Amino acid sequence: MRHRLVIVFIFLLCMSLFSNKIYSANVEMSVATSEGSMYRSTKALDKKTMLKRILRSEMIGKVVRIPISDVRLFVDGTKYTIDKYGLLYNQDLLTVYKPDDKTRKWLLEEYKRLKREHYGELISWGEVDRKIPKNTQFEIVDLDTGISFQVERRAGSGHADVQPLTFADTKKMKQIYGRWSWKRRAIVIKVGDESIAASMNGMPHGKGTIRNGFPGHFCLHFKDSIVHKTRKADLAHQMMVYKGAGKLAELQGELRATEWSSASTNN
């Protein structure tokens, strides 16, 4: 009898230790444009509720590779990728877990909320043009590095021609690129309380009137923006605009493989 009591006691003690370890774990959701991005939006989630729900998730198989997603779930050191259906992919074991319907709904609500905080809104150029008339000053945030700087819109009809506001802002922009380049980058502009998805290049060209150490201006493109010469949309810029909105996969689905490949070489 005493032997049985000892076994029961040890079992209950182990269960208690296991439970305490689970409930003290860190549970965090994170959004970033890519695995290598330094700029991330994160949110700590309810530990007990989240862990209980994850532990009840059904493993439905294994995959050869993890699907592309910008949302991760970190559970006490274990990293999961979350897809748009609320499925969880263990990035080390390549296993797939399907939480129950209630859990997936809850996960996807957090997923969508965090993406809205991280990315900009996809707004057509005609509307953006009215929101940032000439001489408007606003902030640019680079979505890979997280570096931000201030600019002023100076000109532009099919897109915005802007200049860094100060020498310090020019230095920050140069820090993002390393050297001046026509390479397009996904950005968000902050105008009042709004965050708008955009694309910028990093090459000074044309005229500049602000004393800021930047020899000219650079271009910002938004959804449906066009270039001066062709009066057509620049697909490489549009890719970065959609990336800035967290909707790059949507654009990829609309393009032919050759179009995607050609535009990707400019980014």
N, C-alpha and C positions, 0 to 999 in steps of 0.2 A: 504493500500500500504506500509506504514511504517512497519507494522507488518510483511509483507512478506519479506521486505528487511532485517529485523533483523534476520529472520529465515534463509535466504540465507547466510547472513554474518556468523552466528553461524555455519552453515553446512560447509562453506568453511574454517572457522577457525579450526574446528575439523579435517577436511580432511588434512589440512596443518600440524597440530600437529601430526596426525597419520603418515603422510608421513615422517616428520622429525624424528620421533621416529624410523621408519623402517630403514631409511637410515643412522642413527647413530648407528645401532646395529652392534655388532661384529659377523663376519661370519668366521668360522675357520674349516678347515678339519684336522683330526688327525688320525694317524695310530699307533697302539700298538698291541702287540701279544695277549693281553687279557685285560679285563676291569681293572684288578688289577695291571697291569704293570706300573711301575714308569717311564720307558723309552718310550718316545713318540716322533714321528716326526710330526710337525704341520706346517700348512701353512695358512696364512690369505688370504681370497679370496675377490674378488671385491664385495664390499657390495651392491651397488645399483643393479648391474646386477644379482647377486646371489639371493638377496631377491625378486626381481621382478619375477624371474623365479620360485622360490620355491612357492611363493604365487599363481602363476598361475597353479601349479601342481594339477592334478585331484586326489581326494581321491578315491581309488578303493576298499576299504574295511578295515576290521580289521583282526588281527591275534591273535591267542592264545598266541604265544610267538615270540619273535624277532629272526630272523635267525642268525646263527653265522657269524660274519663278524669282521674283524680287523680295519675297517674304519668307522669313525664317522664324522658327520657334526654338528657343534654347531652354532646355530642361536640365538644370544641374550639370552642364557640360555636354549634354547630348544635343546635337543639332539636327533639327527636322526642317525640311522644305515643305511649305504649304502650297498646294495648288488651288486653282479657282473653284474647285469643288469641295474644298475642305479636307482633302486627303493629306495624310502626313507621311513624309518619306524620310526615313532614317538615313542620313548622308554617309554614315560609316558602314552600315550593314546592308544598304540598298533594299531595305524592307519597306513595305507599304502598309499603312494602318488606316482603317476606316472607322472614325468615331461614330457614335450613334447620331441620329438626325438632329437631336437637340443640341448636341455638342458641336456638330459641324455648323449649324446655324449660328451659334454663339461665336465660334472661331471666325467665321466669315464676316460677321459684323465687326469684330475687332480688326480683322484683316482690311476691310474696306475703310474703316475709320482712320487707321494708321496711314494707309496709302493716300488718303485725302490730305492728311497733315503734311506728308512728305513731298508730294508732287504739286505741280501747278494745274490750273484748269485749262482745258483745251478750248481756246476762244479764237474765232476767226479774226483775221487781220482787220477787216472793216470795223469791227467793234473795238479792237485794241487801239486802232488809230485814233478813235474818239476818246479813249481813256487816257492816252499819253500824248496829248498834242505837243507841238514843238516847244522846247524849253522846259518840259516836264523833267524833274529829277526823280530817280527811283533807284532801287537796289537790285543788283544781280547776284544770284546765288548759284555757284557751279555745283552741279549735283554729284560729281565724282569726288571733288576735293573738299567741298563745303566752304571754300573760300568765297567771301562776298565783297563787293565793292560798289561804289556809287557811280552813276552815270547821268548824263543829261541828253535827252533827245534833241538833235540839232536840225535834222532834215529827213528826207526819205518820203517816197510816195507809196511804192508797193511793199516796202518794209521800212524799218526804222534805222536811220543812221545816227549813231550815238557816240559820245566821247566820255572817257573817264573824267570824273569831276575834278580831281586833284592829282598832284604828283604821287601821293600815297595810294590813290586808287589805281593809277597806272602801274605802280609797283606790284600791287596785288594781282592785277590782271596778268602781268608778266610772270608772276609766281605760278599761276595756274597753267600757263602754256610752256614755261621754260624759255622758249624763244618764239618770236612772232610767227604765226602760222595761219594758213587758210583753213585749217582743220575746224570742222564744226563740233560744237560741244552742247550737250543738253544742259539747259539752265532753267531757273525759275526767276521771274521778275516779281518784286514786291511793290505793289502800288496801293497805298492806303492799307486796307484790310485784305486786299486780294492778292492771290498768288497765281501767276499766269505762266503756262508752259511756253518755252521759247528755245531758240537755237542761236548761238553766236559764232562768228569766226574770230580769229585772233590776229588779223593782219591790218596794221594801219594803212589806210589808203585815202586818196582824195584830200579834201581840205579839213582843217581843224581850227577852231577859233579860241579854244580854251587853253590857258597857260597851265599845262598839266604834264609836260614831258612826253606826250603821245603825239607822234607826227601824222595827224589826220583823224579819221574816224573809223569805226568798224560797224558791221551790220548785225542787226537782230532780225530774225525771221520768226513768224508765228504761223499758226494754221492758215493755209491758203495765201501766205505771202508770195510775192513774185520778185524776180530780179529785174534790175533796170534794163539790161540789154535785150533779153528775150521776151520780157513781159510774161514769163511762165514761172511756175513754181520750181524751186530747186529741190529735187527729191532727197538729196543728202541732208539739207536743212530740215525738211519735213520729217525725216527719220528721227532727228534729234528733238524736234518739237514734240513728237509723239512719245519719245523716251522721257522727255521732261514732264509729260502728263501721266507716265506710268502705263502707256497704252501702245507700246512699240509692237507687241504681238498682234494687235488689231490691224495695224498698218501692214505688217508682214503678210497677213492673211489676204490682203487685197492686192498685193503686188505679184507680178511674175517673178520667177527665180532669177532671171537675168536682170530685171530692174533692181531687185534687192541687192544682188551681188555688185552691180555697177555703182549703186549709191553708197554701199558700205565701204568701198575703197576710198571714199572722200572723208571718212569719219574715223 
